[in-house]
Amino acid sequence: MSLEADLPLLRLLQIVSPALPTGAFAYSQGLEQAVADRWVTDETEARVWLLGLLRWSFATLDMPVLARLMTAWREGDALGLSRWSRWLLACRPTRELRAEDRQLGGALARVLDGLGLSEAAAWARRPEVTHATLFALAAVRFQVAPAAAVAGQAFAWAEAVTAAAVRLVPLGQTAGQRVLAAAGAAIPALAARALVLPDGEIGATAPGQAIASAAHETLYSRLFRS
């Protein structure tokens, strides 16, 4: 297999890498509050928390919206890009989660502009910017297949939440890898479903995360921004 044939995979690895300077390490997706409230106290509960959010929120909201954003970038559909990005922000149930998405999206826009994707620059200043919108741009321009992009995005998200769990619960490094492996085992089937999910079924059902995220805004001592 030629190196050229491997380039989309290598570019995908780049945009899902924890080394990408977007600041994702600063967010816990409500997990910090869940730990503070003793909802998550060990490896088993961390796995339940992560897999619950993955199945009932990320896989039914972020992943199918990413697929639609990729289509919009591929077809030059500016209205579709704005509509789906706004939809994704509107589905974030708290101020912190909306701010997180905007901040990660703006940071990714600046990174991609620096990598030569000049279309990203204007998005850094748009109020409806989301991480998924810029991730979709990168995936399309780097010729990453939709199935691989959706799975890669999900794994990167799970990796970030797991890293937060390792620090917060706390978990040992090996325990964290077991939690991440459980997410990895679930992602292929969830990605396949996300690619065919009808518009009317897109949404998130994660009331625990919403409650934790809202309470986190007033948590006295915090390591994370969400």
DRENTI-728228 format. One record per residue (C-alpha): x, z, y. Coordinates in Angstrom, 1 decimal. Each point is the difference from the previous one (the first is absolute). Layout:
BEGIN
> c1; c3; c2
> X; Z; Y
...
//
This chain:
BEGIN
> c1; c3; c2
> 0.0; 0.0; 0.0
> 1.4; -1.0; 3.4
> 0.6; 2.4; 2.8
> -2.4; -2.1; 2.2
> -2.8; 0.7; -2.5
> 0.7; 3.7; 0.3
> -0.2; 0.1; 3.9
> -3.7; 0.9; 0.3
> 0.6; 3.0; -2.3
> 3.0; 1.1; 1.9
> -1.8; -0.3; 3.3
> -2.9; 2.0; -1.4
> 2.5; 2.7; -1.1
> 1.2; 0.0; 3.6
> -3.4; 0.6; 1.6
> -1.0; 2.7; -2.4
> 3.4; 1.8; 0.1
> 0.0; 3.6; 1.3
> 3.1; -1.1; 2.0
> -2.2; -2.2; 2.2
> 0.0; 1.7; 3.5
> -3.7; 0.5; 0.5
> -0.1; 3.8; -0.2
> -2.2; 0.2; -3.0
> 1.9; 3.2; -1.1
> -1.7; 1.9; 2.8
> -3.5; -0.2; -1.4
> -1.7; 1.8; -2.9
> -3.5; -1.5; 0.0
> -1.6; 3.4; 0.2
> 2.0; 1.4; -2.8
> 1.8; 2.6; 2.2
> -3.4; 1.6; 0.7
> -1.1; -0.2; -3.6
> 3.2; 1.9; -1.0
> -0.6; 2.5; 2.8
> -3.5; 0.6; -1.3
> 1.3; 0.4; -3.5
> -2.0; -3.1; -1.2
> 3.3; -1.4; -1.3
> 2.4; 2.5; -1.6
> 1.8; -1.7; -2.8
> 0.9; -3.3; -1.7
> -3.4; -0.4; -1.7
> -1.9; 0.5; 3.2
> 2.4; -2.3; 1.9
> -0.7; -2.7; -2.6
> -3.7; 0.5; 0.3
> 0.1; -0.2; 3.8
> 2.1; -3.1; 0.0
> -1.9; -1.9; -2.7
> -3.3; 1.0; 1.6
> 1.0; -1.4; 3.4
> 1.5; -3.1; -1.7
> -3.2; -0.8; -2.0
> -2.7; 1.0; 2.4
> 1.6; -0.9; 3.4
> 3.1; -2.1; 0.0
> -1.1; -2.3; -2.8
> -3.5; -0.6; 1.3
> 1.0; -0.2; 3.7
> 3.6; -0.8; 0.9
> 0.8; -2.3; -3.0
> -3.0; -2.3; 0.4
> 0.4; -0.1; 3.8
> 3.6; -0.9; -0.5
> -1.0; -3.0; -2.1
> -2.4; -1.2; 2.7
> 2.6; 0.5; 2.7
> 2.4; -2.1; -2.0
> -2.6; -2.8; -0.2
> -0.6; 0.2; 3.7
> 3.8; -0.3; 0.8
> 0.3; -2.9; -2.4
> -3.0; -1.8; 1.6
> 0.9; 0.8; 3.6
> -3.3; 1.9; 0.3
> 0.6; 2.1; 3.2
> -3.6; 1.3; 0.0
> 0.2; 1.0; -3.7
> 3.3; 1.9; 0.7
> -1.5; 2.0; 2.9
> -3.3; 0.6; -1.9
> 1.6; 1.4; -3.2
> 2.6; 2.0; 1.9
> -2.7; 1.6; 2.1
> -2.1; 0.6; -3.1
> 2.9; 1.8; -1.7
> 0.5; 2.3; 3.1
> -3.7; 0.7; 0.1
> 0.1; 1.2; -3.6
> 2.6; 2.6; 0.8
> -2.0; 3.3; 0.2
> 2.2; 2.0; 2.4
> 2.1; -0.4; 3.2
> 3.2; 0.8; -1.9
> -0.6; -2.7; -2.6
> -0.8; -2.6; 2.6
> 3.1; 0.9; 2.0
> 2.1; -0.2; -3.1
> -1.2; -3.5; -0.8
> 0.6; -1.2; 3.5
> 3.4; 1.6; 0.2
> 1.2; -1.4; -3.3
> -1.5; -3.4; 0.9
> 1.7; -0.1; 3.3
> 3.3; 1.1; -1.5
> -0.2; -2.7; -2.7
> -0.8; -2.6; 2.7
> 3.2; 0.8; 1.8
> 2.0; -0.1; -3.3
> -1.4; -3.4; -1.0
> 0.6; -1.4; 3.5
> 3.6; 1.1; -0.4
> 0.1; -1.8; -3.4
> -1.1; -3.3; 1.7
> -3.8; 0.1; -0.4
> -0.8; -0.5; 3.7
> -3.8; 0.1; -0.7
> 0.4; 3.7; -0.6
> 1.1; 0.9; 3.5
> -3.4; -0.2; 1.8
> -1.6; 2.2; -2.7
> 2.2; 2.9; 0.9
> -2.1; 0.4; 3.2
> -3.4; -0.8; -1.4
> -2.4; 3.0; -0.3
> -1.3; -1.2; -3.4
> 3.4; -0.2; -1.5
> 0.2; 1.3; -3.6
> 2.8; 0.2; -2.5
> -1.9; -2.3; -2.4
> -0.3; -2.7; 2.6
> 3.8; -0.2; 0.5
> 0.7; 0.5; -3.7
> -2.3; -3.0; -0.7
> 1.9; -2.1; 2.6
> 3.3; 0.8; -1.7
> -1.4; -0.7; -3.5
> -1.3; -3.4; 1.0
> 3.0; -1.1; 2.0
> 2.4; 1.2; -2.8
> -2.2; -1.9; -2.6
> -0.9; 3.1; -2.0
> -3.0; -0.5; -2.3
> -3.1; 1.9; 0.8
> 0.0; 2.0; -3.2
> 3.6; 1.0; 0.4
> -0.6; 0.9; 3.7
> -3.0; 2.2; -0.7
> 1.8; 1.8; -2.9
> 3.1; 0.4; 2.1
> -1.9; 1.4; 2.9
> -1.8; 2.5; -2.3
> 3.3; 1.1; -1.6
> 1.6; 0.5; 3.4
> -2.9; 2.2; 1.1
> 0.1; 2.0; -3.2
> 3.7; 0.5; 0.4
> -0.4; 1.3; 3.5
> -2.7; 2.5; -1.1
> 2.1; 1.1; -2.9
> 3.0; 0.6; 2.2
> -2.2; 2.2; 2.2
> -1.2; 1.9; -3.1
> 3.5; 0.6; -1.1
> 0.8; 1.7; 3.3
> -3.3; 1.8; 0.5
> -1.3; 1.3; -3.4
> 3.0; 0.1; -0.7
> 0.7; -2.1; -3.0
> 3.3; -0.7; -1.8
> 1.4; -3.5; 0.2
> -0.8; -0.7; -3.6
> -3.6; 1.3; 0.4
> -0.4; -2.2; 3.0
> 1.1; -3.0; -2.1
> -2.6; 0.9; -2.6
> -2.7; 0.0; 2.7
> 1.2; -3.3; 1.3
> 0.1; -1.5; -3.5
> -3.6; 0.9; -0.5
> -0.9; -1.8; 3.2
> 2.1; -3.0; -1.1
> -1.8; -0.2; -3.3
> -3.4; -0.1; 1.8
> 1.0; -2.6; 2.7
> -0.1; -3.3; -2.0
> -3.7; 0.4; -1.0
> -0.9; 1.2; 3.5
> 1.8; -2.9; 1.6
> -1.8; -2.5; -2.2
> -3.4; 1.5; 0.9
> 0.9; 0.2; 3.7
> 0.6; -3.8; 0.1
> -3.6; -0.7; -1.1
> -1.8; 2.8; 1.6
> -3.0; -1.3; 2.1
> -0.1; 0.7; 3.7
> -3.1; 2.2; -0.5
> 2.0; 2.4; -2.3
> 2.9; 0.6; 2.3
> 0.3; 3.6; 1.2
> 1.5; 3.4; -0.8
> -1.6; 3.0; -1.7
> 2.5; 2.8; 0.7
> -1.8; 2.9; 1.8
> 2.7; 2.5; -1.0
> 2.6; -2.0; 1.8
> -2.2; -0.3; 3.1
> -0.6; 3.8; 0.1
> 3.7; 0.7; -0.5
> 1.1; -2.5; 2.6
> -2.5; 1.4; 2.6
> 1.2; 3.5; -0.6
> 3.7; -1.1; 0.2
> -0.4; -0.8; 3.7
> 0.0; 3.8; 0.6
> 2.3; 1.2; -2.7
> 2.4; 2.4; 1.7
> 3.3; -0.9; -1.7
> 0.4; -3.6; -1.1
> 2.7; -2.2; -1.6
> -2.0; -3.2; 0.1
> -2.0; -1.9; 2.6
> -3.0; -0.4; -2.2
//
